[in-house]
């Protein structure tokens, strides 16, 4: 998968990284960058996350869905008097 880095505008085949920053719950920065720009962002203290392919994410979610599918006991709602 090719993508264009949103910081340096290079076309790369490597997996993209997401760099984000928030202030008071407001997203200030949310961009996909290449590995070298992600290293720079990390050195600046910004949170970076390596993006997964859609296939891998679906496979991981399938495993989580199977492990999270334990039945929980149903509690009756509290009666209102």
N, CA, C and O of each residue as an XYZ file, in Angstrom:
324
protein
N       0.837     -1.170      0.000
C       0.000      0.000      0.000
C       0.890      1.244      0.000
O       1.734      1.404      0.882
N       0.709      2.087     -0.947
C       1.463      3.333     -1.003
C       0.633      4.455     -0.397
O      -0.592      4.468     -0.510
N       1.303      5.380      0.236
C       0.611      6.566      0.726
C       1.586      7.730      0.711
O       2.801      7.545      0.641
N       1.036      8.924      0.777
C       1.840     10.149      0.788
C       1.896     10.644      2.227
O       0.864     10.842      2.869
N       3.105     10.841      2.720
C       3.305     11.357      4.076
C       2.734     12.772      4.133
O       3.005     13.594      3.257
N       1.953     13.047      5.157
C       1.308     14.356      5.285
C       2.265     15.435      5.778
O       1.921     16.616      5.766
N       3.465     15.043      6.212
C       4.431     16.031      6.674
C       5.465     16.356      5.597
O       5.678     17.522      5.264
N       6.112     15.308      5.051
C       7.210     15.546      4.107
C       6.805     15.331      2.647
O       7.607     15.588      1.748
N       5.581     14.867      2.393
C       5.023     14.652      1.046
C       5.738     13.592      0.225
O       5.613     13.580     -0.999
N       6.491     12.694      0.875
C       7.129     11.597      0.156
C       6.150     10.445     -0.007
O       5.346     10.163      0.882
N       6.230      9.782     -1.160
C       5.433      8.580     -1.394
C       6.226      7.406     -0.850
O       7.397      7.229     -1.189
N       5.588      6.601     -0.004
C       6.285      5.482      0.616
C       5.404      4.239      0.621
O       4.177      4.334      0.595
N       6.041      3.078      0.653
C       5.319      1.811      0.721
C       5.314      1.253      2.144
O       4.695      0.221      2.403
N       5.999      1.928      3.062
C       6.015      1.479      4.452
C       4.649      1.731      5.084
O       3.831      2.485      4.559
N       4.426      1.078      6.223
C       3.164      1.288      6.929
C       3.156      2.697      7.513
O       4.169      3.171      8.027
N       2.009      3.357      7.431
C       1.928      4.716      7.976
C       1.816      4.713      9.497
O       1.432      3.715     10.107
N       2.155      5.835     10.085
C       2.016      6.061     11.518
C       1.045      7.211     11.706
O       1.015      8.143     10.902
N       0.254      7.149     12.766
C      -0.652      8.251     13.088
C      -0.047      9.040     14.244
O       0.289      8.480     15.287
N       0.085     10.346     14.042
C       0.591     11.252     15.075
C      -0.577     12.126     15.503
O      -1.234     12.754     14.673
N      -0.830     12.160     16.817
C      -1.956     12.939     17.320
C      -1.532     13.770     18.524
O      -0.600     13.416     19.246
N      -2.227     14.867     18.721
C      -2.103     15.641     19.949
C      -3.490     16.148     20.312
O      -4.312     16.441     19.445
N      -3.727     16.243     21.604
C      -4.994     16.759     22.114
C      -4.707     17.760     23.217
O      -3.693     17.671     23.909
N      -5.601     18.701     23.368
C      -5.511     19.657     24.468
C      -6.919     19.867     25.006
O      -7.769     20.464     24.345
N      -7.149     19.375     26.197
C      -8.473     19.515     26.794
C      -9.545     18.760     26.040
O     -10.696     19.196     26.006
N      -9.194     17.634     25.433
C     -10.151     16.843     24.681
C     -10.351     17.304     23.243
O     -11.086     16.671     22.486
N      -9.705     18.396     22.863
C      -9.808     18.913     21.494
C      -8.606     18.419     20.710
O      -7.463     18.632     21.114
N      -8.866     17.751     19.574
C      -7.788     17.236     18.734
C      -7.149     18.396     17.985
O      -7.807     19.099     17.219
N      -5.845     18.585     18.222
C      -5.113     19.662     17.557
C      -4.358     19.160     16.339
O      -4.190     19.889     15.361
N      -3.896     17.891     16.401
C      -3.112     17.318     15.314
C      -3.503     15.862     15.144
O      -3.546     15.110     16.118
N      -3.787     15.462     13.915
C      -4.137     14.079     13.612
C      -3.717     13.837     12.165
O      -4.453     14.168     11.235
N      -2.522     13.254     11.977
C      -2.029     13.079     10.609
C      -1.306     11.754     10.442
O      -0.745     11.209     11.393
N      -1.330     11.240      9.203
C      -0.597     10.037      8.839
C       0.758     10.445      8.299
O       0.857     11.284      7.403
N       1.817      9.836      8.861
C       3.176     10.189      8.463
C       3.986      8.935      8.182
O       3.578      7.829      8.536
N       5.141      9.113      7.541
C       6.053      8.002      7.255
C       6.856      7.659      8.514
O       6.761      8.345      9.531
N       7.638      6.598      8.428
C       8.402      6.122      9.583
C       9.416      7.158     10.064
O       9.579      7.341     11.270
N      10.098      7.837      9.143
C      11.113      8.810      9.575
C      10.460     10.017     10.250
O      11.008     10.543     11.219
N       9.311     10.463      9.763
C       8.609     11.573     10.411
C       8.030     11.123     11.755
O       7.936     11.919     12.689
N       7.643      9.848     11.851
C       7.144      9.313     13.123
C       8.260      9.302     14.165
O       8.024      9.610     15.334
N       9.482      8.944     13.740
C      10.620      8.979     14.674
C      10.857     10.403     15.171
O      11.120     10.616     16.354
N      10.764     11.364     14.276
C      10.933     12.767     14.657
C       9.836     13.185     15.641
O      10.112     13.861     16.632
N       8.599     12.784     15.365
C       7.484     13.125     16.256
C       7.699     12.515     17.640
O       7.454     13.165     18.657
N       8.166     11.241     17.673
C       8.439     10.597     18.967
C       9.524     11.342     19.729
O       9.426     11.516     20.944
N      10.567     11.787     19.013
C      11.655     12.504     19.688
C      11.162     13.845     20.242
O      11.748     14.385     21.180
N      10.083     14.379     19.658
C       9.487     15.621     20.161
C       8.474     15.364     21.267
O       7.920     16.296     21.849
N       8.238     14.070     21.550
C       7.318     13.715     22.625
C       5.869     13.584     22.204
O       4.979     13.542     23.054
N       5.618     13.517     20.903
C       4.246     13.367     20.419
C       3.871     11.888     20.360
O       4.709     11.059     20.005
N       2.636     11.544     20.700
C       2.219     10.141     20.633
C       2.089      9.678     19.190
O       1.461     10.345     18.368
N       2.686      8.530     18.888
C       2.615      7.952     17.547
C       2.138      6.520     17.651
O       2.479      5.806     18.594
N       1.340      6.103     16.669
C       0.805      4.746     16.630
C       0.994      4.196     15.227
O       0.623      4.844     14.247
N       1.576      2.989     15.125
C       1.738      2.353     13.830
C       0.385      1.827     13.383
O      -0.279      1.102     14.123
N      -0.020      2.185     12.191
C      -1.328      1.781     11.677
C      -1.271      0.346     11.168
O      -0.278     -0.074     10.574
N      -2.342     -0.397     11.404
C      -2.437     -1.771     10.930
C      -3.189     -1.786      9.609
O      -3.951     -0.871      9.297
N      -2.959     -2.846      8.839
C      -3.735     -3.001      7.621
C      -5.165     -3.368      8.005
O      -5.402     -3.849      9.113
N      -6.110     -3.149      7.113
C      -7.509     -3.437      7.396
C      -7.718     -4.930      7.656
O      -8.520     -5.307      8.510
N      -6.994     -5.779      6.917
C      -7.127     -7.226      7.116
C      -6.668     -7.617      8.510
O      -7.349     -8.373      9.204
N      -5.514     -7.103      8.921
C      -4.973     -7.452     10.239
C      -5.897     -6.924     11.343
O      -6.131     -7.615     12.335
N      -6.416     -5.716     11.177
C      -7.303     -5.146     12.183
C      -8.576     -5.983     12.305
O      -9.058     -6.220     13.413
N      -9.121     -6.432     11.172
C     -10.325     -7.260     11.209
C     -10.033     -8.593     11.881
O     -10.853     -9.099     12.648
N      -8.865     -9.163     11.596
C      -8.490    -10.439     12.198
C      -8.329    -10.272     13.708
O      -8.776    -11.124     14.475
N      -7.698     -9.187     14.137
C      -7.504     -8.921     15.554
C      -8.842     -8.695     16.243
O      -9.058     -9.179     17.353
N      -9.748     -7.956     15.586
C     -11.065     -7.724     16.173
C     -11.834     -9.024     16.299
O     -12.569     -9.221     17.267
N     -11.672     -9.923     15.319
C     -12.345    -11.218     15.378
C     -11.884    -12.015     16.574
O     -12.699    -12.653     17.240
N     -10.596    -11.994     16.863
C     -10.055    -12.702     18.022
C     -10.583    -12.062     19.301
O     -10.972    -12.769     20.231
N     -10.601    -10.739     19.355
C     -11.116    -10.062     20.543
C     -12.593    -10.347     20.723
O     -13.049    -10.549     21.848
N     -13.354    -10.368     19.628
C     -14.779    -10.630     19.725
C     -15.022    -12.031     20.279
O     -15.953    -12.241     21.056
N     -14.183    -12.990     19.878
C     -14.352    -14.347     20.389
C     -13.994    -14.425     21.862
O     -14.637    -15.163     22.608
N     -12.986    -13.683     22.301
C     -12.596    -13.750     23.709
C     -13.519    -12.909     24.586
O     -13.653    -13.190     25.777
N     -14.154    -11.890     24.025
C     -15.050    -11.031     24.797
C     -16.484    -11.536     24.812
O     -17.356    -10.886     25.390
N     -16.749    -12.677     24.192
C     -18.121    -13.137     24.032
C     -18.623    -13.952     25.215
O     -19.618    -14.665     25.085
N     -17.967    -13.865     26.358
C     -18.451    -14.572     27.538
C     -19.779    -13.964     27.953
O     -19.949    -12.745     27.955
N     -20.703    -14.820     28.298
C     -22.020    -14.326     28.684
C     -21.977    -13.730     30.078
O     -21.409    -14.302     31.009
N     -22.583    -12.587     30.189
C     -22.690    -11.917     31.472
C     -24.081    -12.193     32.040
O     -25.053    -12.228     31.285
N     -24.194    -12.389     33.354
C     -25.520    -12.614     33.916
C     -26.376    -11.364     33.741
O     -25.889    -10.237     33.843
N     -27.652    -11.587     33.478
C     -28.584    -10.475     33.263
C     -29.166    -10.099     34.604
O     -29.721    -10.942     35.309
N     -29.043     -8.843     34.954
C     -29.600     -8.318     36.199
C     -30.945     -7.675     35.907
O     -31.056     -6.889     34.966
N     -31.959     -7.984     36.682
C     -33.250     -7.306     36.472
C     -33.119     -5.833     36.862
O     -32.359     -5.496     37.770
N     -33.851     -4.962     36.184
C     -33.763     -3.548     36.523
C     -34.331     -3.305     37.917
O     -35.252     -4.007     38.336
N     -33.801     -2.329     38.635
C     -34.343     -2.054     39.972
C     -35.779     -1.552     39.855
O     -36.106     -0.775     38.958
N     -36.621     -2.002     40.766
C     -38.029     -1.607     40.711
C     -38.171     -0.182     41.232
O     -37.461      0.247     42.142
N     -39.092      0.521     40.635
C     -39.362      1.914     41.016
C     -40.598      1.911     41.907
O     -41.636      1.369     41.529
N     -40.491      2.505     43.069
C     -41.629      2.512     44.006
C     -42.193      3.877     44.148
O     -43.152      4.075     44.894
